[in-house]
Amino acid sequence: MAELVAVIASTHHPFYYRASTSTGEDRPPFADEWVRKVEAFRETLTKARPDVLVMVGSDHFHQLWLDNMPQFLVGNAPRYDANWYNEEREFGLPRMVMQGQEDLSRYILREGLDAGFDLAFSNELRIDHSITCPIITLRPQNDLPIVPIYTNIFAPPLPQPKRFVQLGRTIRQLVESWPSDQRVAVIGTGHLSLELGGPRQFGPHGPDPEFDRKAVEWISTGDLDGCCGEVTLDSLHLPGNATHGFMDFMLMMGVAGEGQKADYVDTYDLFHTMEAYFTWYPKGVTA
């Protein structure tokens, strides 16, 4: 059976690439510390020596729109093009091509359906920065095949937070039952408190530092009961109008497991959001 060697959850800030590659007067004052933190975080994936990456993210109305919005979608293609033109224009993100792992995609689709999830699929999926940003930060050489899994965190009606946790648990079960000798890392990205286009977007920190503090505590300690007891679809409107992306962190807590403390935790408070980085090693810390 396949081995789950790492579970990794982080934010996905689209400006990291531009900030980290800028020089001279164009380089922002926070870039050096940000790069230092990301490079340390990257080592947590490198030491796991994965063969395949299962990537959990959310399409930002690029390929999925109100005429067709699946709740959970699995990419099932031999390759994936990325990014989109507006991401190149606004964030300076590069065009990318990623290799797909079709065997694992098909296994997750078939077994996921049988496990009670009506998963959508796409054989022509083009992916955006929710998946390419963690590739840039964690595996910039882009040399591993991926299975992209998209969740709907934007277009109501949304799945309940507990459904994200349930899907996370199912993803882990499917990875560990996949008849393969491959080493698999599951990587998911979401948000802590986040405001987009609203009055709290460009403050000195994230729009709700208290929510961020609690969120980091929930994630780092694996406190799913505490998290699920407080987080609802309605409550997620309060910390910022885009905070529903936190449900992808809840999904990753489901992958990691109830009560599982993260082996690696780091945060970085930028001018309008808190960046956060978490890694679990299900078999223990790799030497």
SULLINMO-V962710 format. One line per field, one symbol per residue. psi: psi as a letter, one per 30 degrees, with the letter a starting at -180 (. if undefined). A space follows every 10 residues. Layout:
psi = ???
This chain:
psi = llkjfkkkkl lijffeeeef fllbffklff eeeeeeeeee eeffeeffhl fkkjjkakkh hdekaffjjl ekkkkilflk klalefeeee fgklklkkkl ieeeeeeeee eeefggkikl lkfhkklaff eeefeeefif fhgklljkjk ljgejkklll efeeeeeeee eeeeeffkil gkkkkkkkkb lbkkkjglfg ehafalfiee eeeeeeeeef fhieeeefff kleefffefl fgfffffeee eeeeeekkgj kkfkklljja fglkkkkkkk jfglkk.
